[in-house]
Amino acid sequence: MDPRRRAVRGVGLMAALAALLAGSSCADLSHTRDIRVTILDEQSHPIPGAIFYAEATDEHGAFAFTWSKAGLAGEVPQSAREPVKLPWRRGAHLAMVAFAPGRRPAVVREDTGRVDSDGAVLELDPGSAWNADLARFAFPFEPGAKLAVRLRDPAALPLMEAFRAAWASSPDPASAEAMRRKLDAIAPPPQ
């Protein structure tokens, strides 16, 4: 083949690849999604020790989650140099929540469009520990589910307690009791 023709053909392939990539976000093509979050109060002060949780879902349900305690500057991860890596799939959606005592959980969901997870700021206002959007999370999964097994690790107790406190504040006693039973079913074994 004529080298000039090969060069033109290569440019055409590159243009087609660029057009294809322009139609997809980088997160759709990656096997992980970067997460860096800062958790603040209503006056933009950091909330150290706040609990952060994120889950990835697709048409089959939740397939990955991560959680962390915020650092002194309200940052997740505590060393913001490297982001938290959440397993990711094409077509997946992200849901994130932050909890702190005496504050209403801040929930961010990708229902209608992509949200920025690398550099997001979650603001927690004073109030009840309940937020109705918590009912839409897959957490705590079903007892025996692959993701629920990770919650049996004693290190996950702060996450379990954050969700337990939020559900205890629910105005619907029946759903609060159902969530309590679910959390008890997957709680870490006593030590």
N, C-alpha and C positions, 0 to 999 in steps of 0.2 A: 504494500500500500504506500502511496505517495506520502512522505513525512508531513507535508503541508496539510493534506487532507486529514491525517491522523490528529494533528494539533487542533484543527477545527472541530473534529468529532469529539475530542477530549474536552474542549470548551463547552460544547453542547451538553455533554454529560454532566459537567460541573454545574451548568446553569439549571439543568433539570433537578439535580440533587439539591441545589440551593432553594429552588422553588418548593420542593417537597419539604425541606426542613423549615421553611418559612411558615408553612401551614401547621406545623406542630410545635408545641412548646418543648423546651429542652427537658422538662420534667417528664413529658410523655415518652421521650426517647431514652431516658436514663433508667437505671435499675435502682437508683436511690433518689431521694429528695432531700435537699439541704434545709435544715431548720435552725434558725437563730432567732430568738425571741427575747424581748425585754418586757418585764412585767412591772407596771407602775400603778400608783394610786391616782386618785382624781386630781392631785396637785402635781403630777408628774414626778413624784418621788419613787425610787425603787422599792420593791417589796421583797427583801431577801427572804429566802426560805419558802416562797410561794411554790405551789405544786403545779407543774405544767404537764399536760398530757396531749398527745396527738395520735390519731389513728388514720390509717389508709383503708379505704373501702373501694370495691368495684361492684359490678352487677351480681357477684356471688356473695357479697358481704365483706366484713372486715378481714384483712389478711396480714396486717402489721400494725404495731403500735410502739410508741416510745414514751418515756416520761422522765422527768428530772425535777430536782429542787433548784430554784433560782439562786444565783450567787448574791454576793453583797450588793452588787449594782443592779439586781433584778434580772440578770442575764441568764439565758439558757442557750447553750451549755454554760457552765460556770467559767470555763475558759473559752471565750468567744472567738478565739483564733480559728478553731476548726468547728464547723457546724455539726449538729447531730445529723446522722444519716438515717433516714427512714426508708425501709424497702419500698419500692415503687413499681407500678405497672402502667402500661399505656391505658388511658381511659379511667384511671383511678381518681378518687376525690379525697381531699384532706379535710379533717375536722380537728380543731384544736380547742383546748380549754385551759384556763388558769384558775387556781383556787387559792384563797388565803382566808384565815379566820376573820369573821366580822365583815366579809365582803361578798358581794354578789359575783359568782363566777362569770368570767368573760369568755364567751363562746364565739368562735369563728368557724364557718363552714363553707365549703365550696359547693354550694347548691346550684348557683346560676353562672358562676364564672370562677376563674382562678384567683386565689388570694396569694399574697406575697408571704411566703414562709421563711424567707431568708432576710431577716431584718424587720420582722413584724413587731409591733408594739401592742401589748394587751393591757388595757386599763381596767382595773377593778374598782368599782364604786362601792361605798359603804352600803350595807344592807344585808338581807337574808342570804343564806348560803344556797338558796334554791334558784335555779334558772331552768325554765321549762325546756330549753333546747338540750339539756342534758339527757332527756328521754330519747333523743334521736341518736345517741352514741350506741355503738355495739357493746361497749364496756358494760358489764364485766364478762361478756361473752356467755356462752352456755357451759355449765359444768362439764368437764371432760374435753372441751374444745382445745385445740392445740394452743391457741392464744391464752386461754384461761389457765393452762398449766403454768405459764410464766408468772402468773399472779400468786402462785403458791409459794414463791420465794419470799422469805421473811423480809428481804430488802424492799419488797413492794408494799409493805404495810402503810407508809405515808400516803401512797396513792390510793390504796383501799380506804383509808380513813377519810381522805378528802372527799371521795365519792360518797362514802357512808354519811358524812356530815351533811352534804348537800341533799341527798335523798331524804334524810331525816327531817329536813326543813320543807319538804314538798307539801303543798296544801292538800294533796290527794293521799289519804292514809293507806288506801289499798295498794297503790303503786309503790308507795314508800315501803310498805311491808314486803311486797314482792321483791323489790330491790334488796332489802335487807336479807331475805332468805337466799337470794342469788349470791350476794357477797359472802354470806356465811358458808355456803356450799363450796366456794372456791378459796376460802380463807386458808392461810398457811396453817399447817398442823401446829398444835401447841408445843412449846419447847420445854 
